[in-house]
Amino acid sequence: MVKASPVGAIYAGTVHPGHYLVLVTGDTASVEIAVAIGTDAAGEHLADSVFLPDIHPDVTDAIVGGSSVASLSEEALGIVETATVAAVIDAADAGVKAAAVTVSSVRLADGLGGKGYVLFSGVVAEVEAAVEAAVTRTEPHGSLVRSDLIAQLHEEMAENLGAELHFMRRVRSGI
């Protein structure tokens, strides 16, 4: 991929359950070429892919930064879980573009059996619209696991979602 096109950044490595994940960034043309080359190289072993020429910056921030506890204390929480990383990134992008919501977290693969999920927060109607758009965007991937909306998320639950999410690490550290 990087030999065929001058991508801005490449992140690659193993994820659960025994898959190899590649994320590339850069200008639209370079990323499009890199994704096409990667897709061809993977052949029948490709689990899923997504090309987002204008990904919303909140999605990339959530992937890189983890979660935002402050934004989880809003009126509602929307959750979309998918069976693949590509689908959840696609869903997160669709949701945040469709409604006035905050992307509170995007979690990818590790510790999730290869799945991913996105959390949207905001007012109930906006979160509902974001979840609907995200679910619709997952349809071509065929990998929606579940979606849900929680109105008036309890403060302690918001704190839990913003903390270390690996259960035993959290228990052992007393968090």
N, C-alpha and C positions, 0 to 999 in steps of 0.2 A: 504494500500500500504506500509506504513512504518513498519507495524507489520510483513509483509511478507518478506521484503527485506531491507537491510541496505543501503538506498540511501544516497547520499552525502548531498543533500539539497532538501527541498520540499517547494514550494510556492503554496499556495492555497487560493482562495477567490472568491467572486462574481464579475462578469463582466456583462456589458450590452449585450444583453437585458435579464436579469434574468437568466443567466447561472452561473455555477461554473467552474472555471478553475483551473487545477492542473498541475504544471510543476515540474518535478523531475530531479535531476542531480546525477551523481555518476558513478561508473564503469559500463561497458556495461552489465554484467550479472545481477547486482542488479537492474538497471533501466529496463531491459527487463522483469524481474519478476514483478517489481512494476507496470509497464504499463499493463501487462497481468492481474494482480489482479484488477487494477482500471477499466480496460475495462470490465471485467466480472461483477464487482460490479455495474457499470453504466447500463449495459444491454441495453435495447431499448432506454434509455434516453441519451446515448452517442451521442453527436453532431459530433465529429470527434476526431481522435487521430493520433499521429505520434511518431515513435520511430526512433531516429537518433543516431546510435551507435558511430559515429565519426563526430559530428556536428562541423562545422567550427568555430573557436574561434571568428571571426569577427561577427558572428550572435549572439552569446551570449553577446558579448560586446555591440552590438547595442541594444539588448533588455534591458540590464541593464543600459546602458549609455544614451539612447535616440538617439540624432542625432548629427552629426558632420557638422557644418556649413562650415568649411574649405574644406571638401571633396565635398561639393555641388557646389563649384565654378569651377569645372572641365568642360571639354568639353561637356559632355552629362549627362542626368538624365534618368534613367529607373524606371518605376513605375509598380508594380504588386500588385493588390488588390484582396483579396480573401474574401469569406463569413465566413471563420473560422480561428481561431488562428492557429490550427495545420497546415493548408494548407499554411499559410503565412510563418511560420517557416520553413517548408519543402521547399518552394519556395526560400526563402532567402539562405538556405544552398546550394541548387542546383545552383543558380545563381553565388554565390561567388566561388564555386568550378569549375565552367565551364569557367570562364573568369577572366581576370585581372581587377577587379573592386573593388571599395570600397562599403561596405554596409553602407550607410550613415544614415539609420534609419530603425528600425522595430517597427511598432506601433501595439499594440494588444488590441482589443475589446473595452475598455472603451472609451466613447465618439465617438465611431465608429459604434454603433449599433451591436456590436459583431464581426464586420469584422476586418480585419487587412491589413496592407500594408507594403511593403518593397521598399526602394529607393536605387538604385544602381547608382554610379557615376563613371566616367572615360571617356576614349575615345569612340567615337561613336560605332565603330565596336565591342569593348569589351562589352559595355553596351547592345548592341543589342544581342550579344551572351548570356549574363547573363539573359536577359529578356526571351529569347527563352527557355533556360534551365529551368528557374523558371516556366514558363507557362506549359511546358511539365510535370514538377513534380507535378503541381496542378491537372492534369487530373484525377488521381485515386480518388482524394478527391471530384471531381465534384463541386468545389466551386470557380472557377475563376470568378471574377466580371469584371475585366478589366485590360489590360496592355497597357503601352504606353512608347514611347521614345521621349524625348525632346532634340534636339541638341542645343547647345549653350544656356543653361539656363541663363536667365537674372539675373544679380547680385541681384536686389531687390527681385526677386522671391526666390533665394537661401537664402537670409536673412530671408524671411518670413517662409520658410520651416524649418529653423534652430531655429526659435523662438517658443514661446508658441503657440501651435496650437489650443487651445480652444478659439474660436473666441471672445466670450463675455468677457472672462478674459483678453484677449489682448486689446480689445477696452477699457475696464474699467481702465486698468493700463496705457493706453497711449503708449504701446509698438509698 
